Amino acid sequence: MDFVRLEKHEDGVLFAFIDNPHGRMNTLSEPVISDIESVLDEVGTDHFAKALVFISAKEDNFIVGADILEFDKMGEAGHAREILTRVHTLFNRIANLHYPSIAAINGPCLGGGMELALACHFRIATESSKTVLGLPEATLGVAPAAGGTQRLTRTAGIRRALPLMLTGKRLSTDEARTLRIVDIVVYPGDLPNTVKRCVPFLRKKFPRQVSHPALFSLDWLLGTVPPARRVYFHTARRRVARQSDDHYPALFKIIDCVEAGIAGTMSDGFKAEMEAFGSLAASPQSQSLRHLFYSRTGLKKKHYGAEPVGVELIGVVGSGFMGTGIAAVSADSGYRAAIKDVSQEKLSVSLKQIWKSLDRQTRSRKLTPVQRDKIYSLVIPAVDYSSISSAGLVIEAVFEDLGIKHQVLREVESVTSPESIFASNTSAIPITRIAEVSKRPQNVIGMHYFSPVQKMPLLEVIVTERCADWVLATAVSVGRKQGKTVIVVRDGPGFYTTRILMPFMLEGIKLIEEGAAVEDVDGAIRGFGFPLGPLKLLDEVGIEVGAHVARELEEFFVHRDIHAPPGLESILKYGYAGKKKGVGFYDYQPRLIDMARIRGFEPARPVNSKIYGFFGGGRRKSVGFSQICKRLVYLMVNEAALCLQQGTISSPEDGDIGAVFGLGFPPFLGGPFRYLDSAGIGRVVSEMENLCSTHGRRFEPAPILVHMAEHEEKFYGQD
């Protein structure tokens, strides 16, 4: 057995060490399944065995999920049922052993690995920040299919299990213990011997380990009262439809599988899983989501021509919203983070925000109090530059003003070593212009984080012609350690993400100027799959920020007739600056009685009807949703194609990742380039040419798209 090594100890404890010899991560691949079958054939009837322990031979992972490369095969008719029948049979054998089966978990335990663990009688997990458990199949457009929808609901309860599967949430060890998914939490060191010490205790629990829903609990009610069950699952489907606009069929299939198992038996649920998985694996949504997964995984392995230098201290200049977020993710990643601002009052606000965030994670059991205090101790407030003089990397997060950034750059270089890197967190100002006043421009780079920093997964690293390879490699290394998905783009106005976003947002305003209603523009784009429409997004980032970026990019875009309408500056003068100021395209003023806020939800906000006075008066034109989507989306994907043509991005994969994880481009469409392939480049070019003749040269298709349409080419070949 090459993938699973069996060790028999004299005390009767059997260890099945899972170890993929071809990679750093264990996956639930066909060879692993075969080897576990062989293990059970050998020890399944062993009357001297005291316990069978599934444990990883890897230092930092249990099983990270199924082998996703096999999903393509499972999309073929009948193939999914064949494979999954075999897996279900295997896991049922583990669940029906006459002695305890134990999953000893250190590191990620996800997808198929989690389903293997759930099939075991007990689960022991290490108290490590790297140990996370979950069923993230929905994020790949499929449903758990190795018993996860059945065993998780019976372990954690329906009310808690269903949201975990629908969101793909990853649980910390403490969270999992609270939900009864983990039975024992231990320290990471010497896991095999720790497990052996737990075996006598677990053997005493073993005959009584099967639990039943408490009388009159939700699980009991749903299992015994059909009308209650129908209401619950009908409500769940309505909620999913409202939140996903029916773009993610896997979510509905997960609900179907859970309901089948609750209304019938576990076997009924297993059958539902197998039927669902084959159709979902072949769906375009799953194929697009898997495309993103492959692209994201590929980025983690990308090398940039030099080895990164070690960074222990990161300096952050500016304690505003972005600076605070950058300092927080840096400390959370183990870096010391010195955050500098001009006054102690501003720093106090920043530190308070970081503490509140960490404390909230502690209360939700994502962090232990010890972990919270350790992370917080890494944040160093500073009112002068002395605390960041030894920083290997200094990230500037001040206002988008070239003069201010020049001043900060001069001050930082005057106190740091020649080996220190200066990074600007700018969304639009070319890094080359910022580096004009630098004594060491080869050390200057862009690190564009997205707001809110703690939640947004993307980091856009911007390189100039003079940027040193080791500087780029170090910035990428820091971003990866911070948990970010990093794309590298060439310097230029707006870089990649801001550049493709601005035509999208400005066209939204253009539609308002032509007479469309705010709710129609935003509603059409939400229906297309974006989380926010262009006008709501402008409110969220701040109309002042949007107007400033539009001015920065005006010279670059003006020859293509892409520019901000005069009304955008006018509404700023009138005080309509967006959500932070209480009013923009929408009215965010608090109501006397706001039940949505009382219940903890962000309520839908009414349109600020006064805004129309700055864009031609009352609404006098009805624009179809399809037309709105074409005008907005085609401008974005066309700009993405131009970025690839001009070398701003180096690959379609980078472009797709940047748009999805930085701007909210619909993941189920796979990104701009995947969308162009599936929509048909020839059709998009033809429709853009029609829009160009009607609305102007901003819709002129990129030469690369025209060429590809003529030659019937695709960005991703013929797959």
MOQUIRA-V729596 format. One record per residue. N is the residue number from 1. PHI is phi in whole degrees, -180 to 180 (NA if undefined). Layout:
n: {N & N}
phi: {PHI & PHI}
//
This chain:
n: {1 & 2 & 3 & 4 & 5 & 6 & 7 & 8 & 9 & 10 & 11 & 12 & 13 & 14 & 15 & 16 & 17 & 18 & 19 & 20 & 21 & 22 & 23 & 24 & 25 & 26 & 27 & 28 & 29 & 30 & 31 & 32 & 33 & 34 & 35 & 36 & 37 & 38 & 39 & 40 & 41 & 42 & 43 & 44 & 45 & 46 & 47 & 48 & 49 & 50 & 51 & 52 & 53 & 54 & 55 & 56 & 57 & 58 & 59 & 60 & 61 & 62 & 63 & 64 & 65 & 66 & 67 & 68 & 69 & 70 & 71 & 72 & 73 & 74 & 75 & 76 & 77 & 78 & 79 & 80 & 81 & 82 & 83 & 84 & 85 & 86 & 87 & 88 & 89 & 90 & 91 & 92 & 93 & 94 & 95 & 96 & 97 & 98 & 99 & 100 & 101 & 102 & 103 & 104 & 105 & 106 & 107 & 108 & 109 & 110 & 111 & 112 & 113 & 114 & 115 & 116 & 117 & 118 & 119 & 120 & 121 & 122 & 123 & 124 & 125 & 126 & 127 & 128 & 129 & 130 & 131 & 132 & 133 & 134 & 135 & 136 & 137 & 138 & 139 & 140 & 141 & 142 & 143 & 144 & 145 & 146 & 147 & 148 & 149 & 150 & 151 & 152 & 153 & 154 & 155 & 156 & 157 & 158 & 159 & 160 & 161 & 162 & 163 & 164 & 165 & 166 & 167 & 168 & 169 & 170 & 171 & 172 & 173 & 174 & 175 & 176 & 177 & 178 & 179 & 180 & 181 & 182 & 183 & 184 & 185 & 186 & 187 & 188 & 189 & 190 & 191 & 192 & 193 & 194 & 195 & 196 & 197 & 198 & 199 & 200 & 201 & 202 & 203 & 204 & 205 & 206 & 207 & 208 & 209 & 210 & 211 & 212 & 213 & 214 & 215 & 216 & 217 & 218 & 219 & 220 & 221 & 222 & 223 & 224 & 225 & 226 & 227 & 228 & 229 & 230 & 231 & 232 & 233 & 234 & 235 & 236 & 237 & 238 & 239 & 240 & 241 & 242 & 243 & 244 & 245 & 246 & 247 & 248 & 249 & 250 & 251 & 252 & 253 & 254 & 255 & 256 & 257 & 258 & 259 & 260 & 261 & 262 & 263 & 264 & 265 & 266 & 267 & 268 & 269 & 270 & 271 & 272 & 273 & 274 & 275 & 276 & 277 & 278 & 279 & 280 & 281 & 282 & 283 & 284 & 285 & 286 & 287 & 288 & 289 & 290 & 291 & 292 & 293 & 294 & 295 & 296 & 297 & 298 & 299 & 300 & 301 & 302 & 303 & 304 & 305 & 306 & 307 & 308 & 309 & 310 & 311 & 312 & 313 & 314 & 315 & 316 & 317 & 318 & 319 & 320 & 321 & 322 & 323 & 324 & 325 & 326 & 327 & 328 & 329 & 330 & 331 & 332 & 333 & 334 & 335 & 336 & 337 & 338 & 339 & 340 & 341 & 342 & 343 & 344 & 345 & 346 & 347 & 348 & 349 & 350 & 351 & 352 & 353 & 354 & 355 & 356 & 357 & 358 & 359 & 360 & 361 & 362 & 363 & 364 & 365 & 366 & 367 & 368 & 369 & 370 & 371 & 372 & 373 & 374 & 375 & 376 & 377 & 378 & 379 & 380 & 381 & 382 & 383 & 384 & 385 & 386 & 387 & 388 & 389 & 390 & 391 & 392 & 393 & 394 & 395 & 396 & 397 & 398 & 399 & 400 & 401 & 402 & 403 & 404 & 405 & 406 & 407 & 408 & 409 & 410 & 411 & 412 & 413 & 414 & 415 & 416 & 417 & 418 & 419 & 420 & 421 & 422 & 423 & 424 & 425 & 426 & 427 & 428 & 429 & 430 & 431 & 432 & 433 & 434 & 435 & 436 & 437 & 438 & 439 & 440 & 441 & 442 & 443 & 444 & 445 & 446 & 447 & 448 & 449 & 450 & 451 & 452 & 453 & 454 & 455 & 456 & 457 & 458 & 459 & 460 & 461 & 462 & 463 & 464 & 465 & 466 & 467 & 468 & 469 & 470 & 471 & 472 & 473 & 474 & 475 & 476 & 477 & 478 & 479 & 480 & 481 & 482 & 483 & 484 & 485 & 486 & 487 & 488 & 489 & 490 & 491 & 492 & 493 & 494 & 495 & 496 & 497 & 498 & 499 & 500 & 501 & 502 & 503 & 504 & 505 & 506 & 507 & 508 & 509 & 510 & 511 & 512 & 513 & 514 & 515 & 516 & 517 & 518 & 519 & 520 & 521 & 522 & 523 & 524 & 525 & 526 & 527 & 528 & 529 & 530 & 531 & 532 & 533 & 534 & 535 & 536 & 537 & 538 & 539 & 540 & 541 & 542 & 543 & 544 & 545 & 546 & 547 & 548 & 549 & 550 & 551 & 552 & 553 & 554 & 555 & 556 & 557 & 558 & 559 & 560 & 561 & 562 & 563 & 564 & 565 & 566 & 567 & 568 & 569 & 570 & 571 & 572 & 573 & 574 & 575 & 576 & 577 & 578 & 579 & 580 & 581 & 582 & 583 & 584 & 585 & 586 & 587 & 588 & 589 & 590 & 591 & 592 & 593 & 594 & 595 & 596 & 597 & 598 & 599 & 600 & 601 & 602 & 603 & 604 & 605 & 606 & 607 & 608 & 609 & 610 & 611 & 612 & 613 & 614 & 615 & 616 & 617 & 618 & 619 & 620 & 621 & 622 & 623 & 624 & 625 & 626 & 627 & 628 & 629 & 630 & 631 & 632 & 633 & 634 & 635 & 636 & 637 & 638 & 639 & 640 & 641 & 642 & 643 & 644 & 645 & 646 & 647 & 648 & 649 & 650 & 651 & 652 & 653 & 654 & 655 & 656 & 657 & 658 & 659 & 660 & 661 & 662 & 663 & 664 & 665 & 666 & 667 & 668 & 669 & 670 & 671 & 672 & 673 & 674 & 675 & 676 & 677 & 678 & 679 & 680 & 681 & 682 & 683 & 684 & 685 & 686 & 687 & 688 & 689 & 690 & 691 & 692 & 693 & 694 & 695 & 696 & 697 & 698 & 699 & 700 & 701 & 702 & 703 & 704 & 705 & 706 & 707 & 708 & 709 & 710 & 711 & 712 & 713 & 714 & 715 & 716 & 717 & 718 & 719}
phi: {NA & -89 & -105 & -132 & -108 & -96 & -121 & -106 & -98 & -63 & -81 & 92 & -87 & -104 & -114 & -105 & -85 & -93 & -152 & -74 & -76 & -107 & -165 & -77 & -110 & -86 & -125 & -84 & -92 & -59 & -62 & -65 & -60 & -62 & -69 & -66 & -59 & -66 & -60 & -67 & -60 & -81 & -118 & -60 & -110 & -73 & -80 & -97 & -71 & -100 & -170 & -115 & -110 & -93 & -143 & -92 & -82 & -78 & -77 & -130 & -157 & -88 & -140 & -86 & 138 & -74 & -76 & -67 & -62 & -83 & -64 & -61 & -65 & -74 & -79 & -76 & -56 & 83 & -71 & -61 & -61 & -63 & -68 & -70 & -60 & -64 & -67 & -60 & -61 & -63 & -67 & -67 & -63 & -66 & -68 & -104 & -59 & -84 & -132 & -64 & -105 & -131 & -100 & -102 & -112 & -135 & 93 & -59 & -131 & -130 & 55 & -60 & -66 & -66 & -68 & -63 & -62 & -68 & -72 & -74 & -72 & -139 & -133 & -113 & -129 & -83 & -85 & -134 & -66 & -82 & -85 & -133 & -128 & 176 & -119 & -89 & -57 & -60 & -71 & -107 & 79 & -128 & -112 & -55 & -133 & -113 & 97 & -62 & -66 & -93 & -75 & -67 & -65 & -81 & -90 & -98 & 95 & -61 & -61 & -95 & -73 & -60 & -61 & -63 & -75 & -71 & -98 & 71 & -62 & -101 & -99 & -73 & -60 & -65 & -62 & -66 & -67 & -60 & -89 & 68 & -77 & -106 & -92 & -137 & -110 & -132 & -77 & -65 & -65 & 50 & -61 & -57 & -69 & -63 & -63 & -61 & -70 & -84 & -59 & -58 & -65 & -71 & -65 & -68 & -81 & -55 & -65 & -109 & -76 & -80 & -109 & -123 & -59 & -63 & -58 & 69 & -77 & -60 & -64 & -64 & -63 & -69 & -82 & -119 & -120 & -54 & -61 & -65 & -64 & -62 & -64 & -62 & -75 & -64 & -64 & -63 & -67 & -63 & -65 & -64 & -62 & -69 & -83 & -113 & 52 & 63 & -83 & -124 & -61 & -60 & -64 & -71 & -67 & -62 & -62 & -59 & -66 & -63 & -64 & -60 & -73 & -78 & -72 & -117 & -125 & -60 & -62 & -64 & -66 & -61 & -62 & -63 & -60 & -65 & -67 & -72 & -65 & -60 & -69 & -69 & -62 & -90 & -74 & -63 & -64 & -67 & -62 & -69 & -67 & -69 & -57 & -65 & -62 & -62 & -64 & -67 & -65 & -63 & -63 & -66 & -99 & -70 & -112 & -120 & 87 & -158 & -88 & -70 & -91 & -73 & -125 & -110 & -116 & -111 & -94 & -125 & -100 & 112 & -108 & -72 & -59 & -71 & -60 & -62 & -64 & -65 & -63 & -65 & -70 & -67 & -65 & -63 & -93 & 98 & -81 & -77 & -125 & -94 & -106 & -114 & -149 & -80 & -140 & -67 & -63 & -65 & -66 & -63 & -62 & -63 & -63 & -63 & -65 & -64 & -64 & -61 & -64 & -66 & -66 & -63 & -67 & -70 & -65 & -89 & 72 & -75 & -127 & -87 & -56 & -65 & -63 & -59 & -66 & -66 & -63 & -63 & -68 & -81 & -89 & -117 & -78 & -149 & -101 & -140 & -86 & -61 & -75 & -111 & -64 & -99 & -69 & -77 & -143 & -119 & -109 & -88 & -134 & -100 & -62 & -73 & -136 & -61 & -62 & -66 & -66 & -61 & -63 & -64 & -61 & -61 & -65 & -66 & -66 & -74 & -117 & -103 & -78 & -62 & -90 & -76 & -96 & -110 & -120 & -104 & -91 & -113 & -102 & -148 & -72 & -55 & -65 & -60 & -69 & -66 & -78 & -59 & -98 & -81 & -81 & -136 & -60 & -67 & -97 & -99 & -147 & -105 & -130 & -93 & -88 & -116 & -97 & -76 & -60 & -67 & -104 & -74 & -83 & -95 & -130 & -102 & -96 & -112 & -112 & -99 & -63 & -98 & -65 & -74 & -61 & -68 & -68 & -61 & -60 & -70 & -62 & -65 & -61 & -62 & -60 & -64 & -65 & -74 & 86 & -93 & -86 & -107 & -115 & -109 & -129 & -82 & -63 & 166 & -58 & 77 & 54 & -110 & -65 & -65 & -64 & -81 & -78 & -63 & -59 & -61 & -70 & -69 & -69 & -61 & -68 & -59 & -64 & -64 & -63 & -82 & 119 & -75 & -87 & -55 & -67 & -71 & -64 & -68 & -64 & -63 & -72 & -65 & -64 & -69 & 132 & -73 & -70 & -138 & -78 & -63 & -79 & -66 & -63 & -63 & -62 & -66 & -78 & 104 & -63 & -64 & -65 & -61 & -66 & -63 & -65 & -60 & -66 & -61 & -97 & -59 & -63 & -71 & -95 & -61 & -68 & -106 & 64 & -110 & -158 & -78 & -69 & -56 & -60 & -65 & -70 & -65 & -68 & -66 & -63 & -86 & 98 & -88 & -108 & 115 & -60 & -63 & -96 & 94 & -159 & -154 & -71 & -119 & -100 & -105 & -62 & -66 & -90 & -60 & -126 & -124 & -63 & -62 & -69 & -60 & -85 & 89 & -106 & -86 & -74 & -67 & -104 & -73 & -68 & -80 & -62 & -67 & -64 & -65 & -62 & -92 & -131 & 94 & 90 & -62 & -76 & -127 & -144 & -101 & -107 & -63 & -59 & -62 & -66 & -60 & -64 & -62 & -64 & -78 & -70 & -63 & -65 & -68 & -71 & -66 & -66 & -62 & -63 & -63 & -62 & -69 & -62 & -90 & 86 & -64 & -114 & -97 & -158 & -60 & -60 & -61 & -65 & -67 & -62 & -61 & -72 & -73 & -90 & -105 & -121 & 83 & -55 & -53 & -59 & -69 & -98 & 84 & 109 & -56 & -77 & -64 & -64 & -61 & -62 & -74 & -74 & 98 & -62 & -61 & -67 & -63 & -61 & -62 & -71 & -68 & -63 & -66 & -66 & -63 & -70 & -93 & -116 & 117 & -72 & -65 & -96 & -66 & -66 & -61 & -53 & -63 & -72 & -62 & -62 & -68 & -65 & -64 & -103 & 54 & -97 & -130 & -70 & -114 & 65 & -106 & -75}
//
